[in-house]
């Protein structure tokens, strides 16, 4: 049970939603945008989040679009992980979201909720990073479409009152050879020890990670090292890439930083070997 009262709104247009946010904020009600609600409900029950007004975006047409049209795959922020997995427009994204929580919870988690959530893993962003996706954001100042790598710095960088509307993926990325590798401490469905999502594009590996640091990341420096054909030893390339991780490697009850590096080496080796077999 949520231990506080709040006003509930369900706008039908983007303009209505962002104007509502601005109006409610001006009234001091600390509004939040709401998609599947899994994180909001669990955090509210634990007294880790508070709001006096919820703006449910599931009634907005643009947030529910899920279609391949005009050489682009468009996925609205209110589309559920189950819908993404079953539609399978983008196999790497489908593989990734199938391993986020169990099927019952996937029916509720939305793409926008996973991308903007406070849980550090946010695995759905990995395929979007390696596919050079774009994200559509909206606020009272209008809409903007930006590369996800520009909008994502440890987490989605949203201006106050800005909402995620859609993710756009060029169709040339969705059929590329891909690899998804996930290791968990215990169960198949669990927070990741490490997750890797990778594409092979024009013989270049694009790779992103979750669980390695306390935020998802794609490192161009690590990619350059892994794609360096002047180094013949795969193990050496992988070791060099791991030595250039652009952040502090997690060290927690799920696994020490050294164990994570060991697992990462094994997982990257698996990914690169699988890509070699594609040739």
C-alpha positions in Angstrom: 0.0 0.0 0.0 1.3 3.5 -0.9 1.5 5.4 2.3 0.5 8.8 1.0 -2.3 10.4 -1.1 -1.7 11.9 -4.6 -3.6 13.3 -7.5 -3.8 11.1 -10.6 -3.9 12.5 -14.1 -4.0 10.7 -17.5 -3.5 13.1 -20.3 -4.1 12.1 -23.9 -1.5 14.4 -25.6 2.1 15.3 -25.1 1.2 19.0 -24.8 -1.4 18.3 -22.1 1.1 16.2 -20.2 3.9 18.8 -20.1 1.6 21.6 -19.4 0.1 19.6 -16.5 3.6 19.0 -15.1 4.4 22.7 -15.3 1.1 23.7 -13.7 1.4 21.1 -10.9 5.0 22.1 -10.2 4.0 25.7 -9.9 1.5 24.6 -7.3 4.3 22.9 -5.4 3.0 19.3 -5.9 6.3 17.7 -7.0 4.7 15.9 -10.0 6.2 12.8 -11.6 5.6 11.1 -15.0 4.3 7.5 -14.6 4.5 4.6 -17.0 4.3 1.0 -15.8 4.6 2.1 -12.1 6.7 -0.8 -10.9 9.5 1.3 -9.5 7.3 4.1 -8.2 5.0 1.7 -6.3 7.9 -0.3 -4.7 9.8 2.9 -3.8 6.7 4.6 -2.4 6.0 1.6 -0.2 9.6 1.9 1.1 9.2 5.7 1.7 11.9 6.3 -0.9 9.8 8.5 -3.2 7.1 11.0 -2.6 4.8 13.0 -4.9 1.5 14.8 -4.7 0.6 14.3 -8.4 1.2 11.5 -10.9 0.9 12.0 -14.6 0.2 8.7 -16.4 1.6 8.8 -19.9 0.0 5.6 -21.1 -2.9 7.4 -22.7 -0.7 9.4 -25.1 -0.7 8.0 -28.6 3.0 8.8 -29.4 4.1 7.0 -26.3 2.4 3.8 -27.4 3.7 3.6 -31.0 5.7 0.5 -31.8 6.2 0.3 -35.6 8.8 -0.2 -38.3 8.2 2.5 -40.9 10.2 4.8 -43.2 13.5 2.9 -42.4 13.1 3.5 -38.7 11.9 1.5 -35.8 9.9 3.7 -33.4 9.2 2.5 -29.8 7.1 4.6 -27.5 8.1 5.1 -23.9 4.9 3.5 -22.7 5.5 0.2 -24.6 6.0 -2.7 -22.2 9.1 -5.0 -22.2 6.7 -7.9 -23.0 5.5 -6.1 -26.1 9.0 -5.4 -27.3 10.1 -9.0 -26.7 7.2 -10.6 -28.4 7.2 -8.2 -31.4 10.9 -8.8 -31.9 11.5 -6.0 -34.4 15.0 -5.5 -33.0 16.3 -9.0 -31.9 19.1 -7.7 -29.6 16.7 -5.5 -27.7 14.2 -8.3 -27.5 16.9 -10.7 -26.1 17.9 -8.1 -23.6 14.5 -7.2 -22.2 13.5 -10.9 -21.9 16.1 -11.2 -19.2 14.9 -8.1 -17.2 12.7 -9.4 -14.3 10.2 -12.2 -14.8 7.4 -12.3 -17.3 4.7 -10.9 -15.0 6.8 -7.9 -14.2 7.8 -7.4 -17.8 4.1 -7.0 -18.6 4.2 -3.8 -16.5 7.7 -2.3 -17.0 7.8 0.2 -19.8 10.8 1.1 -22.0 10.7 4.6 -20.7 10.5 3.4 -17.1 13.6 1.2 -17.5 15.6 3.9 -19.2 14.7 6.6 -16.7 14.6 4.4 -13.6 16.8 4.8 -10.5 17.9 1.1 -10.5 21.5 1.3 -11.7 21.4 -1.5 -14.3 18.9 -0.1 -16.9 19.7 -2.9 -19.3 17.3 -1.9 -22.0 19.6 1.1 -22.9 22.5 -1.2 -24.0 21.1 -2.3 -27.4 20.0 1.3 -28.0 23.5 2.6 -27.3 25.2 0.2 -29.7 22.6 0.9 -32.4 23.3 4.6 -32.2 19.6 5.2 -31.4 18.0 8.5 -30.9 15.6 9.5 -28.2 12.6 11.9 -28.5 12.1 14.1 -25.4 9.3 16.6 -24.8 8.8 19.6 -22.4 6.9 22.8 -22.3 9.5 24.2 -24.7 8.7 21.6 -27.3 10.2 18.3 -28.5 13.8 17.5 -29.3 15.4 14.4 -30.9 18.9 13.7 -29.8 21.4 10.8 -30.0 21.0 8.5 -27.0 24.7 8.7 -26.4 24.4 12.5 -26.0 21.3 12.2 -23.8 22.8 9.4 -21.6 25.5 10.3 -19.1 25.3 7.5 -16.4 21.5 8.1 -16.7 19.1 9.8 -19.0 19.7 13.5 -18.6 16.2 15.1 -18.5 15.5 18.7 -17.9 12.9 19.5 -15.2 9.5 18.7 -16.6 10.9 16.8 -19.6 9.5 13.4 -20.5 10.7 10.5 -22.7 8.3 10.1 -25.7 10.0 7.6 -28.0 13.2 5.8 -29.0 14.1 5.8 -32.7 16.4 3.1 -34.2 17.5 3.1 -37.9 16.5 -0.2 -39.5 20.0 -1.0 -40.8 21.0 -1.8 -37.2 18.2 -4.1 -36.3 19.3 -7.0 -38.5 23.1 -6.8 -37.7 24.8 -9.8 -36.1 24.3 -9.4 -32.4 25.3 -10.9 -29.1 23.7 -10.7 -25.7 25.5 -12.3 -22.7 24.3 -12.0 -19.1 25.7 -13.4 -15.9 23.9 -13.3 -12.6 24.9 -14.3 -9.1 22.1 -16.8 -8.6 19.0 -17.1 -10.7 18.6 -16.7 -14.5 16.2 -13.8 -13.8 18.1 -11.5 -11.4 20.0 -8.3 -11.4 23.1 -8.7 -13.6 26.6 -9.4 -12.3 27.4 -8.2 -15.8 25.4 -7.9 -19.0 26.9 -7.3 -22.5 25.0 -6.3 -25.6 27.0 -6.0 -28.8 26.5 -5.6 -32.6 28.9 -6.2 -35.5 28.6 -3.3 -37.9 30.9 -3.2 -41.0 33.3 -5.6 -39.2 33.5 -3.3 -36.2 32.3 -4.4 -32.8 30.0 -2.0 -30.9 29.6 -3.1 -27.3 27.9 -1.8 -24.1 27.9 -3.0 -20.5 25.7 -3.1 -17.4 26.7 -4.2 -14.0 30.3 -3.4 -14.5 30.1 0.1 -13.1 27.2 1.6 -11.2 25.7 2.8 -14.5 25.4 1.4 -18.0 28.0 2.4 -20.4 29.4 2.2 -23.9 33.1 3.2 -24.2 34.4 4.2 -27.6 38.0 3.8 -26.2 37.3 0.2 -25.3 35.7 -0.4 -28.7 38.7 1.0 -30.5 41.0 -1.4 -28.5 38.8 -4.4 -29.2 38.7 -3.5 -32.9 42.5 -3.0 -33.2 43.6 -5.5 -35.9 47.2 -4.7 -35.2 47.0 -6.7 -32.0 46.7 -10.4 -32.9 46.0 -11.8 -29.4 42.4 -11.7 -28.5 43.2 -12.0 -24.8 45.6 -9.1 -25.0 43.0 -6.9 -26.6 40.4 -7.8 -24.0 42.9 -7.2 -21.1 43.8 -3.8 -22.6 40.1 -2.9 -23.0 39.4 -3.9 -19.4 42.3 -1.7 -18.2 40.6 1.2 -19.9 37.1 0.9 -18.2 36.1 4.5 -17.8 34.8 4.2 -14.3 35.1 2.4 -11.0 34.3 -1.3 -11.3 31.5 -2.3 -8.8 32.6 -4.1 -5.7 29.5 -5.4 -3.8 27.9 -8.5 -2.3 27.1 -9.8 -5.8 30.8 -9.9 -6.8 34.1 -8.2 -6.1 35.6 -5.8 -8.7 38.3 -8.4 -9.5 35.7 -11.1 -10.0 33.7 -8.8 -12.2 36.9 -8.1 -14.3 37.5 -11.9 -14.6 33.9 -12.5 -15.7 34.0 -9.6 -18.1 37.1 -11.0 -19.8 35.4 -14.4 -20.2 32.2 -12.7 -21.5 34.0 -10.5 -24.0 36.0 -13.5 -25.2 32.7 -15.3 -25.8 31.2 -12.4 -27.7 34.2 -11.9 -29.9 34.5 -15.6 -30.7 30.9 -15.8 -31.6 31.3 -12.8 -34.0 34.3 -14.5 -35.6 32.2 -17.5 -36.3 29.7 -15.3 -38.2 32.3 -14.4 -40.8 
